[in-house]
């Protein structure tokens, strides 16, 4: 069945270790590529059951690259490859004899990928031992975990999620699919670098954005309390229970009848909040008590008819407290599972808090293909995450995942020699001869995308593709679905580089315009559950009748390759965080807490959407077949939890670090206080001899974990972070001074200069002094993907919604008078408001 998959016939050599490199190759293998994974002679660097997941669908061999014969065998396999992947420190693989420049000179069609921890042009950090935790510590992960952690005084705090690798994996896999697409057109490969730390910064883009002079209406109760305590010199020591009273009633956890918890996420959407209160039986009661309702949330607050409204986030404290008290009482009347079904079946975003073990073994994951069973040669029947992205035409085949095959070099050579010829796929055009890439080598030049998405994940997928030259038209309804906080503030990043059209596509005139837009598009994208596809006229039959070559991409919350009991439930990032165990791990089972602040999973789901589109574009170029691409927040959470999201008989307990008191994995991998700050030490037992050579650390190897923690804590407090970092780095022991995103912005921000900052090293931010919103805005650059030949665009900042409505329609051949008539009738609009960001 693998010959039906979109990357069938693509050969990949995977030199990767730990997560990012092997995970990229895993995704390619899941999509049908032939992958040979090469470990060193002594075996994988990382000894973990997760390797069974990361190396599925692969042929796994061991080679000693320091031996002439082993190197020759590796080079022979590379000579048959389309793609080669590595994730070592810059230059390490070249020193072992695998020189990407030489290999690409010999075969110009070869695509190579390097995923270093820090950028190869980062003179300060490129030689650091860049473990997952070191990258997180250096990139603000442990200091920018949201307003909750600030108020509770948990700063810095630890997260066991491999976020850097997760973001780098999706971005890297996307870059390879895009490079394959470009190669189909001009026959040349490319070398691509994706530093994990840079990918992580793009993933944390909602934590790093700064919008100066933000109107007060968008500041939450938590932000006001942080500011108050700061101004009055008060300690940040709010308890978990007291913290709950600073949360919006439509964006918080509630205890249920079974003593377990339920997370509600209904802010900023009038319909969701009203459905929630109606289901709970308190909507009419609140109306009787005077709950106001404002018709137009896109005018300044001074023009409102009341002090607040359902569908506004954040609510003022008086109404937030009143609504929350009523909701708390009602939630205690049913179990968390009962509330989960009621919310899901009534189109309300909410989910019970569950552990990762419960998620992996849930009926929905099993039904939907979000979790599949693989018969691993070591662990036996093993529950593993399903594919990250899939296609409706071959979804069943993508769930048929083969276990890793532990083999030898002779079988590996035969494996590649039996690969199909490059152009053997049905109806495939002949492979082009390698030629010079165009001077403006934009991988997606000429690709047109119609974007019907909202909030973060969906629009982030198309914004991501814009940097490679895709032309994106953002189509939104004439009446905003969300209040300005989600509807506009999020768009600062999700709609960058897009042209905005506001139109009611369900009117007769709107349907005609929509069909013309589809005719002119290569890709149509939406984020919505399956049940909404037919109602919106987005069925495969209708779209293909309009444009047989159009690629349709859909993202949702709980969808998988197959239907499950929760397939049609709606939801956001926070919903799947709660349901999949992330919140229980981060905050603790009895005190669950959202991970970070905004977009932990959303952004990577957007990258995954971009990946699915890139693969579909390659497949269409290669075979002529247009696919329907899919991904979801649920499949993305499995990637974020790749170290934990599996199960098998006799598996060790799911006891990874959890709760806000966790500061690491053990004494050697831990956050420590220094004289002037904090460091993260990420050593292993193999490093003990080197650590004991440092004055004051003698005897460490003879101590238990508690004693080691006490000694290291005592020693670290005797000197500065810089001294300890320099001392241990000189011994090649992994350590880093813990930095905040604010510190990174202060040191790596410049005025927006029309470039994406790839030449600046690992970190790069731009200040937009003349942002269309009128607010000076600082954002992370779109710089993580770094091709040698391909070009990356610095996109124009997000325009006000509706700015391009008239231009787009006139560009389709409509007269000015026709466009004006549509505007007068309300079919088309030039803005939700005369303000970019209402105050």
C-alpha positions in Angstrom: 0.0 0.0 0.0 3.0 2.3 0.4 3.1 2.9 -3.4 -0.1 5.0 -2.9 1.7 7.4 -0.5 2.8 10.8 -1.7 6.6 10.4 -1.1 6.8 6.9 -2.5 10.1 6.5 -4.3 12.0 9.2 -2.4 15.1 7.8 -0.8 16.3 9.2 2.6 19.4 8.6 4.6 18.9 9.6 8.3 22.0 10.2 10.4 19.9 11.8 13.1 20.1 11.2 16.8 17.8 12.1 19.7 14.5 13.6 18.5 14.6 16.3 15.7 16.6 14.5 13.0 14.9 11.0 13.4 11.5 12.7 13.8 11.9 14.4 10.4 12.8 11.2 8.8 10.0 9.4 10.6 7.5 11.9 9.0 9.0 11.3 5.6 8.8 7.5 6.1 5.2 7.8 7.3 4.5 9.6 4.0 6.0 6.8 2.0 9.7 7.6 1.6 12.3 4.8 1.8 14.4 5.7 4.9 17.6 4.1 6.1 18.5 5.2 9.7 22.2 5.0 10.5 23.3 4.8 14.1 27.0 4.8 15.2 28.7 1.4 15.8 28.0 1.7 19.6 24.3 2.2 19.0 22.0 5.2 19.4 23.2 8.1 21.5 19.8 8.3 23.2 18.7 5.0 24.8 15.0 5.4 25.0 11.8 3.5 24.0 10.8 6.6 22.0 13.3 5.5 19.4 10.8 2.7 18.5 8.4 5.5 17.5 11.0 7.7 15.8 12.5 4.9 13.7 9.3 3.1 12.6 8.9 2.5 8.9 12.8 2.6 8.7 15.5 0.2 8.0 18.0 0.7 10.9 21.7 -0.1 10.7 24.9 0.6 12.6 28.0 1.9 10.9 31.3 3.2 12.2 32.1 6.3 10.2 35.5 6.5 11.8 36.4 3.2 10.0 37.2 3.4 6.3 34.9 0.6 5.4 32.0 2.0 7.4 32.5 5.4 5.8 32.6 3.9 2.3 29.4 2.0 3.0 27.7 5.2 4.3 28.8 7.2 1.2 27.5 4.4 -1.0 24.1 4.8 0.5 24.2 8.5 0.2 25.0 8.2 -3.5 21.5 6.7 -3.9 19.7 9.2 -1.7 17.3 12.0 -2.6 17.6 13.5 0.9 20.2 13.2 3.7 19.4 14.4 7.2 21.7 15.1 10.2 21.3 17.0 13.5 24.8 17.3 15.0 26.8 20.4 15.9 27.8 22.3 12.8 30.6 20.6 10.9 30.7 17.4 13.0 29.4 15.1 10.2 31.7 16.7 7.7 34.7 15.8 10.0 33.5 12.2 9.9 33.7 12.2 6.1 30.1 13.0 5.1 30.6 16.3 3.3 27.2 17.7 2.1 28.9 20.2 -0.2 30.9 17.5 -2.0 27.9 15.2 -2.2 25.7 17.9 -3.7 28.5 18.8 -6.2 28.5 15.2 -7.3 24.7 15.1 -7.5 23.1 18.5 -7.9 19.6 17.0 -7.4 20.5 16.0 -3.8 18.7 17.7 -0.9 20.5 17.9 2.4 19.3 19.0 5.8 21.2 20.0 8.9 19.4 20.6 12.2 22.0 22.0 14.7 21.0 23.2 18.1 22.2 26.7 17.4 22.9 28.3 14.1 26.1 27.5 12.3 26.8 31.3 12.1 26.3 31.8 15.8 29.9 32.2 16.9 28.9 32.3 20.6 26.8 29.1 20.8 27.4 26.9 17.8 29.9 24.6 19.7 27.8 24.3 22.8 26.4 20.9 23.7 22.9 21.8 22.6 20.6 19.5 24.4 16.8 20.1 24.4 16.9 21.6 27.9 19.9 23.8 27.1 18.2 25.2 24.0 15.0 25.8 26.1 16.9 27.5 28.8 18.8 29.8 26.4 15.6 30.7 24.4 13.3 31.9 27.2 11.2 28.7 27.6 11.9 28.4 31.3 11.2 32.1 32.1 8.3 32.9 29.8 5.7 30.3 30.7 2.8 32.7 31.1 1.1 35.0 33.6 0.2 32.1 35.9 3.8 31.3 36.6 4.7 35.0 37.1 2.0 35.5 39.6 2.8 32.3 41.5 6.5 33.2 41.6 7.5 30.2 39.6 10.1 31.9 37.4 12.1 30.2 36.1 10.1 27.0 35.9 10.7 23.7 34.1 8.9 22.0 31.2 9.7 18.5 30.1 8.1 19.0 26.6 10.6 18.8 23.7 9.2 21.9 22.2 12.4 23.0 20.4 12.6 19.6 18.6 8.9 19.6 17.9 8.9 22.9 16.1 12.2 22.1 14.4 10.8 18.8 13.2 7.8 20.3 11.5 9.7 23.2 10.0 12.4 20.9 8.7 10.0 18.4 7.2 8.2 21.2 5.5 11.4 22.6 4.1 12.3 19.2 2.6 8.8 18.9 1.0 9.2 22.4 -0.5 12.6 21.7 -1.8 11.3 18.5 -3.4 8.5 20.6 -5.0 11.1 23.1 -6.3 13.3 20.3 -7.6 10.4 18.9 -9.6 10.4 22.2 -11.5 14.1 23.0 -12.1 15.8 19.7 -11.2 18.2 21.1 -8.5 18.4 20.2 -4.9 19.4 22.5 -2.0 21.1 22.5 1.4 18.9 23.6 4.2 19.7 24.5 7.8 17.1 24.7 10.6 18.6 25.6 14.0 16.5 24.1 16.7 16.7 27.3 18.8 15.6 29.5 15.9 12.6 27.1 15.3 11.8 27.3 18.9 11.7 31.1 18.8 9.3 31.0 15.9 7.2 28.6 17.8 7.1 31.0 20.8 6.1 33.9 18.6 3.1 34.8 20.7 5.2 34.9 23.8 7.7 37.2 22.2 5.6 39.8 20.3 5.4 43.3 21.8 2.7 45.7 20.8 3.5 49.1 22.4 0.7 51.2 24.0 -1.7 48.3 24.0 -5.2 49.5 24.8 -6.3 48.7 28.3 -9.3 46.7 27.1 -7.1 43.9 26.0 -5.3 43.4 29.3 -6.4 40.5 31.5 -7.0 40.5 35.2 -3.7 38.6 35.6 -1.8 41.3 33.7 -3.4 44.0 35.9 -2.5 42.1 39.1 1.1 41.6 37.9 1.4 45.3 37.2 -0.2 46.2 40.6 2.2 44.0 42.5 5.2 45.3 40.5 4.2 48.9 41.1 3.6 48.4 44.8 6.7 46.2 45.3 4.7 43.2 46.4 5.9 39.6 46.1 4.6 37.4 43.3 3.2 34.6 45.6 -0.3 34.0 44.5 -1.5 30.4 45.4 -3.0 28.1 42.8 -6.4 28.4 44.3 -6.3 32.2 44.5 -4.9 32.3 41.0 -8.2 30.9 39.7 -10.0 34.1 40.7 -7.9 36.0 38.3 -9.0 33.9 35.3 -11.8 34.6 32.9 -14.8 32.3 33.6 -14.8 31.2 29.9 -11.0 30.4 30.0 -10.4 28.2 33.1 -10.6 24.9 34.9 -13.6 23.7 36.9 -13.9 20.8 39.4 -16.6 18.2 38.5 -18.7 15.6 40.4 -16.0 12.9 40.0 -13.3 15.1 41.6 -11.6 15.5 38.3 -11.3 18.7 36.3 -12.8 20.3 33.1 -11.3 23.0 31.0 -13.6 25.6 29.4 -12.3 27.7 26.4 -15.1 30.0 25.2 -13.7 33.5 25.3 -14.0 36.0 22.5 -16.8 34.1 20.7 -20.3 35.3 21.4 -22.0 32.0 20.2 -19.7 29.7 22.1 -20.1 31.6 25.4 -23.9 31.8 25.0 -24.1 28.0 24.2 -22.0 27.3 27.3 -24.2 29.3 29.7 -27.3 27.9 28.1 -26.1 24.3 28.5 -25.3 25.1 32.1 -28.8 26.5 32.6 -27.6 30.0 33.8 -27.9 32.2 30.7 -31.4 33.5 31.4 -30.5 33.9 35.1 -27.6 36.2 34.2 -29.7 38.2 31.8 -32.2 38.8 34.6 -29.3 40.0 36.7 -28.4 42.6 34.0 -25.7 40.9 32.0 -25.3 43.5 29.2 -24.9 42.8 25.5 -23.0 45.0 23.0 -23.9 44.7 19.3 -20.6 45.9 17.8 -17.5 45.0 19.6 -15.3 46.7 17.0 -16.0 50.2 18.2 -14.2 51.8 21.1 -15.4 50.9 24.5 -16.6 54.5 25.0 -19.2 53.9 22.3 -20.5 50.7 23.9 -24.1 50.5 25.1 -23.0 48.5 28.2 -19.9 47.9 30.2 -19.2 44.4 28.7 -20.8 41.7 26.7 -20.9 37.9 26.1 -18.1 37.3 23.6 -15.7 39.8 25.1 -12.3 38.8 26.5 -11.3 39.6 29.1 -14.5 40.3 31.1 -14.3 42.9 33.8 -13.7 41.4 37.3 -17.2 42.0 38.7 -18.9 40.0 35.9 -16.1 37.5 35.7 -16.5 36.6 39.4 -20.3 36.5 39.2 -20.4 34.2 36.2 -17.5 31.9 37.5 -19.3 31.3 40.8 -22.4 30.1 39.0 -20.4 27.9 36.6 -18.4 26.3 39.5 -21.7 25.2 41.2 -23.1 23.7 38.0 -19.9 21.8 37.1 -20.1 20.0 40.4 -23.3 18.3 39.3 -21.8 16.0 36.6 -18.6 14.1 36.0 -15.9 15.5 33.8 -16.6 12.8 31.2 -20.3 13.7 31.1 -19.4 17.4 30.6 -17.0 16.4 27.9 -19.7 14.7 25.9 -22.2 17.5 26.4 -19.8 20.2 25.4 -18.6 18.3 22.4 -22.1 17.4 21.1 -23.4 20.9 21.5 -20.6 22.7 19.7 -18.9 24.2 22.8 -15.1 24.2 23.2 -14.3 22.3 26.4 -12.6 19.1 27.5 -11.9 17.0 30.6 -8.3 17.1 32.0 -6.7 13.8 31.3 -3.2 12.3 31.6 -1.0 11.3 28.7 -1.5 7.7 29.6 -5.2 8.1 29.4 -4.9 10.0 26.1 -2.8 7.3 24.5 -5.2 4.6 25.6 -8.4 6.5 24.9 -11.1 5.1 22.6 -11.1 8.2 20.5 -7.4 8.0 19.7 -7.8 4.3 18.9 -10.8 4.9 16.6 -9.4 7.9 14.8 -5.9 6.7 14.1 -4.4 9.4 16.3 -2.8 6.4 18.1 -2.0 3.2 16.2 -0.6 -0.2 17.3 2.8 -1.2 15.9 4.5 -4.6 16.6 7.9 -3.4 17.6 10.8 -6.0 17.6 11.8 -5.1 21.1 8.7 -3.9 22.9 6.1 -6.0 21.1 2.6 -4.5 20.5 3.2 -0.8 21.1 0.8 2.1 21.0 2.4 4.9 19.0 1.2 8.3 17.6 -0.4 8.1 14.2 0.9 10.2 11.3 1.4 14.0 11.9 -0.2 14.8 8.5 -2.3 12.6 6.2 -4.4 12.8 3.1 -8.0 11.7 2.7 -7.2 9.7 -0.4 -4.7 7.4 1.4 -5.6 7.9 5.1 -6.0 4.2 5.8 -2.7 3.3 4.2 -0.9 6.0 6.3 -2.2 4.3 9.5 -0.5 1.0 8.5 2.8 1.8 10.2 5.5 -0.8 10.0 7.9 -1.3 13.0 11.5 -0.4 12.6 13.5 -3.1 11.0 16.9 -3.7 12.7 19.2 -4.8 9.8 22.6 -4.5 8.3 24.4 -2.7 5.5 23.9 -5.4 2.9 20.2 -5.3 3.2 20.3 -1.5 3.3 22.1 -1.4 -0.1 19.6 -3.7 -1.6 16.7 -1.6 -0.1 17.8 1.4 -2.0 18.8 -0.5 -5.1 15.2 -1.7 -5.4 13.7 1.7 -5.2 11.5 2.7 -8.2 12.9 5.0 -10.8 12.3 8.6 -10.0 9.6 9.1 -12.6 7.8 5.8 -12.3 4.7 7.0 -10.4 1.5 6.9 -12.4 1.2 9.8 -14.9 4.4 11.3 -13.6 6.3 13.7 -15.9 9.9 12.9 -16.7 12.3 14.1 -14.1 13.8 17.4 -15.2 17.5 17.6 -15.8 19.4 19.6 -13.2 19.6 23.2 -14.3 20.5 26.5 -12.7 17.9 27.6 -10.2 16.1 30.8 -11.0 17.7 34.0 -9.6 14.6 34.6 -7.4 14.4 31.0 -6.2 11.2 31.3 -4.2 10.0 27.7 -3.7 6.4 28.7 -3.9 6.5 31.5 -6.5 3.3 31.6 -8.5 1.4 29.4 -6.0 -1.9 31.0 -5.0 -3.7 30.2 -1.7 -7.2 31.0 -0.7 -7.3 31.2 3.1 -10.7 30.6 4.9 -9.1 30.1 8.4 -9.4 31.8 11.7 -7.7 32.2 15.1 -4.1 30.8 15.1 -3.3 27.4 13.7 -5.1 27.7 10.3 -4.0 31.2 9.4 -0.5 30.4 10.7 -0.2 27.7 8.1 -0.7 30.0 5.2 1.3 32.8 6.7 4.2 30.3 7.0 3.9 29.5 3.2 4.0 33.2 2.3 7.6 33.5 3.2 8.4 31.2 0.3 6.6 33.3 -2.3 3.0 32.0 -2.1 0.3 34.6 -2.8 -2.3 34.4 0.0 -5.8 35.8 -0.2 -7.4 35.9 3.3 -11.2 35.6 3.0 -13.2 36.4 6.1 -16.9 37.0 6.7 -18.3 40.6 6.7 -19.2 40.2 10.3 -16.4 39.2 12.7 -16.8 35.9 14.4 -14.5 36.8 17.3 -13.9 40.0 19.4 -10.9 42.1 18.5 -8.5 40.4 20.9 -8.6 37.1 19.0 -9.9 38.5 15.8 -7.2 41.3 15.4 -4.4 40.9 17.9 -3.6 37.3 16.8 -3.6 38.5 13.2 -0.5 40.6 13.7 1.4 37.4 13.1 -1.1 35.0 11.4 -2.0 37.4 8.5 1.4 38.8 7.7 1.9 39.2 4.0 -1.7 38.4 3.1 -4.3 40.4 1.1 -7.6 40.7 3.1 -11.0 40.3 1.5 -14.2 40.5 3.6 -17.2 38.8 1.9 -20.2 36.7 2.7 -19.5 33.6 0.7 -22.9 32.1 1.4 -24.9 34.7 -0.5 -25.7 34.2 -4.2 -23.3 36.9 -5.3 -20.7 35.6 -2.8 -20.9 32.1 -4.1 -20.1 33.3 -7.6 -17.1 35.2 -6.4 -15.9 32.3 -4.2 -16.0 29.9 -7.2 -13.9 32.3 -9.2 -11.4 32.6 -6.3 -11.2 28.8 -6.2 -10.7 28.6 -10.0 -7.7 31.0 -9.6 -6.2 29.1 -6.6 -3.8 26.2 -6.2 -4.8 25.6 -2.6 -7.9 26.2 -0.4 -7.4 26.0 3.4 -9.8 26.0 6.3 -9.7 25.0 10.0 -13.1 23.5 10.9 -14.5 20.1 11.9 -15.6 17.7 9.2 -19.3 18.4 9.8 -18.8 22.0 8.5 -17.2 21.1 5.2 -20.4 20.2 3.3 -22.3 23.2 4.7 -19.6 25.6 3.5 -19.6 24.1 0.0 -16.1 22.6 0.4 -16.8 19.0 -0.4 -14.3 17.3 -2.7 -17.0 17.0 -5.4 -17.8 20.7 -5.4 -14.3 22.0 -5.3 -13.1 19.6 -8.0 -16.0 20.6 -10.2 -14.8 24.2 -9.9 -11.1 23.5 -10.2 -9.9 19.8 -10.7 -6.4 20.8 -9.7 -7.1 22.5 -6.5 -5.6 21.2 -3.3 -7.8 21.3 -0.2 -6.3 21.4 3.3 -8.3 21.2 6.5 -7.0 21.6 10.1 -9.1 20.8 13.2 -8.8 20.0 16.9 -9.6 16.4 17.5 -9.5 14.9 14.0 -7.4 11.9 12.9 -7.0 9.9 9.7 -10.2 8.0 10.6 -13.4 9.0 12.3 -13.6 8.8 16.1 -16.2 9.6 18.7 -14.8 13.2 19.1 -14.0 13.9 15.5 -16.6 16.6 15.2 -15.9 18.3 18.5 -14.6 21.8 18.2 -11.7 23.1 20.1 -8.5 25.1 20.5 -4.9 24.7 21.6 -6.0 24.6 25.3 -8.7 22.0 24.7 -6.2 19.4 23.4 -3.6 20.5 26.1 -6.2 19.5 28.7 -7.4 16.3 27.0 -3.9 14.9 26.0 -2.2 15.3 29.4 0.0 18.4 28.8 -1.8 20.5 31.4 -1.8 17.6 34.0 2.0 17.2 33.5 2.7 20.9 33.5 0.7 21.9 36.5 0.1 18.5 38.2 -2.9 16.3 38.1 -4.7 18.0 41.0 -3.7 21.5 39.9 -3.7 21.4 36.1 -2.4 24.4 34.3 -2.1 25.6 30.7 1.3 25.3 29.2 3.0 28.6 28.4 0.6 31.4 27.4 -0.5 31.3 23.8 0.0 29.0 20.9 2.1 26.1 22.4 0.4 23.7 19.9 -1.4 26.1 17.6 1.7 27.4 16.0 3.2 24.0 15.3 -0.2 22.8 14.0 0.1 25.7 11.5 3.5 24.5 10.5 2.1 21.0 10.1 -0.7 22.4 7.9 2.0 24.0 5.8 3.9 20.7 5.7 0.7 18.9 4.4 0.2 21.5 1.7 3.9 21.4 0.7 3.7 17.6 0.3 0.5 17.9 -1.7 2.1 20.4 -4.0 5.0 18.1 -4.6 2.7 15.2 -5.2 0.6 17.2 -7.7 3.7 18.4 -9.5 5.1 14.9 -9.6 1.9 12.9 -10.5 -0.8 15.4 -11.6 -3.1 14.3 -8.7 -4.5 16.9 -6.3 -4.9 15.6 -2.7 -7.0 16.7 0.3 -4.5 17.4 3.0 -5.1 17.1 6.7 -3.6 17.6 10.2 -4.9 18.5 13.6 -4.0 19.9 17.0 -4.3 16.3 18.3 -1.6 14.9 16.0 0.5 17.9 16.9 0.2 17.2 20.6 1.6 13.7 20.0 4.7 15.2 18.4 5.1 17.7 21.3 4.9 14.7 23.7 6.9 12.3 21.5 9.1 11.4 24.5 6.0 10.1 26.4 3.1 9.4 24.0 3.4 5.7 23.6 2.5 2.6 25.7 3.3 -1.1 25.8 3.1 -4.0 28.2 5.4 -3.6 31.2 6.1 0.1 30.2 7.8 2.0 33.0 5.4 4.3 34.9 4.4 7.6 33.2 6.4 9.5 35.9 8.2 12.2 34.0 8.7 15.5 35.8 5.4 17.2 36.5 4.0 20.1 38.5 5.2 23.6 39.0 7.8 22.5 41.6 9.7 20.3 39.1 13.1 21.9 38.3 14.4 19.2 36.0 14.8 15.4 35.6 17.4 14.7 38.3 20.4 16.3 40.1 22.5 16.4 36.9 19.7 17.8 34.8 18.3 20.7 36.8 17.7 24.4 37.2 20.1 25.9 39.8 20.3 29.3 41.4 23.6 31.2 41.1 24.9 34.4 42.7 23.3 36.5 40.0 20.7 34.4 38.3 19.9 30.9 37.2 21.6 28.2 35.1 20.4 24.9 33.6 22.9 22.1 34.0 22.1 19.2 31.7 24.8 16.7 32.4 24.8 12.8 32.4 26.6 10.2 34.5 29.2 10.1 31.7 30.1 13.7 32.6 30.7 13.0 36.4 34.4 12.6 36.0 34.7 16.0 34.2 32.4 17.7 36.8 34.4 16.3 39.7 37.5 17.9 38.2 36.0 21.3 39.1 37.0 22.5 42.6 34.2 21.8 45.1 32.5 19.0 43.2 34.7 16.1 44.3 32.8 13.0 45.5 29.7 13.7 43.4 29.7 10.3 41.8 29.4 8.5 45.2 26.3 10.5 46.2 22.6 9.8 45.7 20.4 12.1 43.8 19.3 14.2 46.8 22.9 14.6 48.0 24.0 15.6 44.5 21.3 18.2 44.3 22.4 19.7 47.7 26.0 19.8 46.7 25.5 21.3 43.3 23.0 23.9 44.7 25.5 24.9 47.3 28.3 25.3 44.8 26.3 27.1 42.2 25.3 29.8 44.7 29.0 30.6 45.2 29.6 32.2 41.8 27.9 33.9 38.8 26.0 32.3 36.0 28.7 33.4 33.5 31.5 31.8 35.5 29.7 28.5 35.8 28.6 28.4 32.2 32.1 29.2 31.0 33.6 26.6 33.4 31.4 23.7 32.4 31.2 24.6 28.7 35.0 24.4 28.5 34.7 20.8 29.7 32.0 20.1 27.1 29.4 19.7 29.8 25.9 21.0 28.8 25.0 24.1 30.8 23.4 27.4 29.9 22.7 30.7 31.6 18.8 30.9 31.7 17.7 33.8 29.5 14.3 35.4 29.1 12.7 36.4 25.8 12.9 40.0 27.0 16.7 39.6 27.3 16.9 38.1 23.8 14.8 40.9 22.3 17.0 43.5 24.0 20.1 42.0 22.4 18.9 40.8 19.0 16.4 43.3 17.8 16.8 45.7 14.9 14.6 48.1 12.9 12.8 46.1 10.3 15.1 46.2 7.3 13.3 44.1 4.6 15.4 41.0 5.5 14.6 38.0 7.7 17.7 37.9 9.9 19.2 34.6 8.7 22.6 36.2 8.6 22.3 37.4 12.3 22.8 34.0 14.0 20.4 32.1 16.2 18.1 34.9 17.2 16.6 37.8 15.3 13.7 40.2 16.0 12.4 43.1 14.0 10.8 46.4 15.2 8.0 47.7 12.9 8.0 51.4 13.6 5.3 52.1 11.0 3.0 49.1 11.6 -0.4 49.6 9.9 -2.0 49.3 13.3 -0.4 52.5 14.4 1.3 50.6 17.3 5.1 50.1 17.2 5.4 46.3 17.1 8.3 43.9 17.7 8.1 40.3 16.3 10.5 37.4 15.8 11.7 37.1 12.2 10.7 34.2 9.9 14.2 32.9 9.8 14.3 29.4 11.1 14.4 27.7 7.6 17.7 28.7 5.9 18.1 27.3 2.4 21.4 27.8 0.5 19.7 28.3 -2.9 16.1 29.0 -2.0 15.0 32.5 -1.0 13.0 33.6 2.1 10.9 36.7 1.9 10.4 39.3 4.6 6.6 39.8 4.4 4.7 43.0 4.7 3.0 43.5 8.1 -0.6 42.6 8.5 -3.1 45.0 6.9 -6.4 46.0 8.4 -9.2 43.5 7.7 -10.9 44.4 4.4 -8.1 46.7 3.1 -7.8 44.7 -0.1 -11.4 43.9 -0.7 -11.9 46.4 -3.5 -8.5 45.7 -5.1 -9.0 41.9 -5.2 -12.5 42.1 -6.8 -11.4 44.7 -9.3 -8.4 42.5 -10.1 -10.9 39.7 -10.9 -12.4 41.9 -13.6 -15.2 43.6 -11.7 -16.0 47.2 -12.4 -15.8 49.8 -9.6 -19.6 50.3 -9.7 -20.2 46.5 -9.4 -17.9 46.3 -6.4 -19.5 49.3 -4.8 -23.0 47.7 -5.3 -21.7 44.6 -3.5 -20.4 46.8 -0.7 -23.7 48.7 -0.4 -25.6 45.4 -0.2 -23.4 44.0 2.5 -22.0 41.1 0.4 -18.6 42.7 0.6 -17.0 44.9 3.3 -13.9 47.1 3.5 -13.5 46.6 7.2 -15.0 45.3 10.5 -14.2 48.7 11.9 -12.7 52.0 10.8 -10.1 51.2 13.5 -7.3 48.7 13.1 -7.3 47.9 16.8 -10.3 49.4 18.6 -9.5 51.0 21.9 
